[in-house]
Amino acid sequence: MQTGPDTDSTLLKRVLGPYNQMPNDVEIAHMVDDLLRQGEELLARVAGHEQAAAALGDWHQLTTDGPTDQPLGNWNHARALARTVRSFHRVLAEQ
């Protein structure tokens, strides 16, 4: 999947949209892959910014721990990744 400002924004809006619009498990897995790829691409760019400290901590925990073994664990994990990627974008936009 191509990424860029428009596709990043579209993905984040989709994942962070209304909770009742949760996609199926296969779509969630693809979204998580895309979010992980985006986050990794942004990681080096935000690492030196003090404003990114909390988001970097979240990123580390999310990528280390992965989703919980609960009924909505994968969806909640995707949403947490999306919030963290959104924070990375905000830090970079403020620079």
VEXGUFI-461057 format. One record per residue (C-alpha): residue in one letter; chain; x negated, y, z negated. Coordinates in pm, 1 decimal. Layout:
N
<pt A, A, <X, Y, Z>>,
...
//
This chain:
95
<pt M, A, <0.0, 0.0, 0.0>>,
<pt Q, A, <-125.4, 347.9, 83.7>>,
<pt T, A, <-172.3, 590.7, -198.0>>,
<pt G, A, <-190.0, 965.1, -197.2>>,
<pt P, A, <-16.6, 1253.6, -371.2>>,
<pt D, A, <321.5, 1177.5, -212.4>>,
<pt T, A, <316.0, 801.9, -265.0>>,
<pt D, A, <175.8, 843.0, -617.8>>,
<pt S, A, <461.5, 1076.2, -702.9>>,
<pt T, A, <720.3, 846.5, -547.3>>,
<pt L, A, <592.2, 547.0, -741.8>>,
<pt L, A, <587.5, 737.8, -1069.9>>,
<pt K, A, <940.3, 867.2, -1013.7>>,
<pt R, A, <1063.2, 517.5, -934.2>>,
<pt V, A, <903.2, 355.9, -1237.6>>,
<pt L, A, <1003.2, 637.4, -1472.1>>,
<pt G, A, <1353.6, 672.8, -1333.9>>,
<pt P, A, <1668.3, 560.4, -1511.4>>,
<pt Y, A, <1606.7, 251.9, -1718.5>>,
<pt N, A, <1912.6, 78.9, -1574.1>>,
<pt Q, A, <1755.1, 89.5, -1226.5>>,
<pt M, A, <1493.1, -166.8, -1321.9>>,
<pt P, A, <1374.0, -355.9, -1013.0>>,
<pt N, A, <1326.2, -731.7, -994.3>>,
<pt D, A, <1018.0, -905.4, -1136.0>>,
<pt V, A, <834.7, -920.7, -802.6>>,
<pt E, A, <878.9, -547.1, -745.5>>,
<pt I, A, <764.5, -474.3, -1099.3>>,
<pt A, A, <449.6, -681.9, -1040.0>>,
<pt H, A, <373.7, -481.7, -723.5>>,
<pt M, A, <434.7, -156.4, -909.4>>,
<pt V, A, <198.3, -261.1, -1187.3>>,
<pt D, A, <-69.6, -346.9, -930.0>>,
<pt D, A, <-27.2, -6.1, -767.3>>,
<pt L, A, <-33.4, 172.7, -1102.7>>,
<pt L, A, <-348.5, -11.3, -1208.5>>,
<pt R, A, <-514.9, 78.9, -878.8>>,
<pt Q, A, <-416.0, 445.2, -912.9>>,
<pt G, A, <-527.9, 460.0, -1271.9>>,
<pt E, A, <-864.8, 307.3, -1190.5>>,
<pt E, A, <-910.5, 558.6, -907.7>>,
<pt L, A, <-836.6, 848.0, -1146.7>>,
<pt L, A, <-1028.3, 712.6, -1443.5>>,
<pt A, A, <-1372.8, 846.5, -1353.1>>,
<pt R, A, <-1229.3, 1187.3, -1266.5>>,
<pt V, A, <-1053.2, 1232.7, -1601.7>>,
<pt A, A, <-1310.9, 1063.5, -1824.9>>,
<pt G, A, <-1503.4, 1384.1, -1892.5>>,
<pt H, A, <-1200.3, 1593.4, -1984.9>>,
<pt E, A, <-1120.5, 1635.4, -2352.2>>,
<pt Q, A, <-750.5, 1679.7, -2266.6>>,
<pt A, A, <-745.6, 1323.2, -2133.8>>,
<pt A, A, <-863.1, 1159.7, -2458.2>>,
<pt A, A, <-520.1, 1032.6, -2567.2>>,
<pt A, A, <-432.2, 910.6, -2217.9>>,
<pt L, A, <-767.9, 735.2, -2189.4>>,
<pt G, A, <-700.2, 558.7, -2519.2>>,
<pt D, A, <-358.1, 455.9, -2394.0>>,
<pt W, A, <-507.9, 332.6, -2067.3>>,
<pt H, A, <-762.8, 121.1, -2250.4>>,
<pt Q, A, <-499.9, -34.6, -2475.5>>,
<pt L, A, <-255.0, -99.0, -2189.1>>,
<pt T, A, <-516.1, -256.4, -1963.9>>,
<pt T, A, <-669.0, -458.2, -2246.4>>,
<pt D, A, <-349.7, -585.2, -2407.1>>,
<pt G, A, <-124.5, -613.5, -2102.2>>,
<pt P, A, <250.9, -651.4, -2132.9>>,
<pt T, A, <421.2, -794.9, -2438.2>>,
<pt D, A, <587.4, -1133.4, -2423.2>>,
<pt Q, A, <936.2, -985.1, -2463.9>>,
<pt P, A, <1231.0, -992.7, -2221.8>>,
<pt L, A, <1152.3, -642.6, -2086.0>>,
<pt G, A, <778.7, -655.6, -2155.2>>,
<pt N, A, <665.8, -621.9, -1792.7>>,
<pt W, A, <902.8, -333.4, -1723.1>>,
<pt N, A, <804.4, -148.7, -2040.9>>,
<pt H, A, <437.6, -207.5, -1956.5>>,
<pt A, A, <488.2, -62.8, -1606.3>>,
<pt R, A, <660.1, 242.0, -1752.8>>,
<pt A, A, <378.1, 295.6, -2004.8>>,
<pt L, A, <119.4, 268.7, -1726.8>>,
<pt A, A, <316.7, 520.4, -1520.5>>,
<pt R, A, <328.8, 768.4, -1809.1>>,
<pt T, A, <-47.3, 733.4, -1852.5>>,
<pt V, A, <-117.1, 779.2, -1480.0>>,
<pt R, A, <111.2, 1084.6, -1485.8>>,
<pt S, A, <-97.5, 1221.5, -1775.4>>,
<pt F, A, <-414.8, 1168.7, -1571.8>>,
<pt H, A, <-259.8, 1365.5, -1284.2>>,
<pt R, A, <-159.9, 1647.0, -1520.5>>,
<pt V, A, <-510.3, 1675.3, -1663.2>>,
<pt L, A, <-656.8, 1697.4, -1314.8>>,
<pt A, A, <-395.5, 1952.2, -1203.9>>,
<pt E, A, <-489.4, 2176.7, -1495.3>>,
<pt Q, A, <-853.9, 2186.9, -1387.5>>,
//
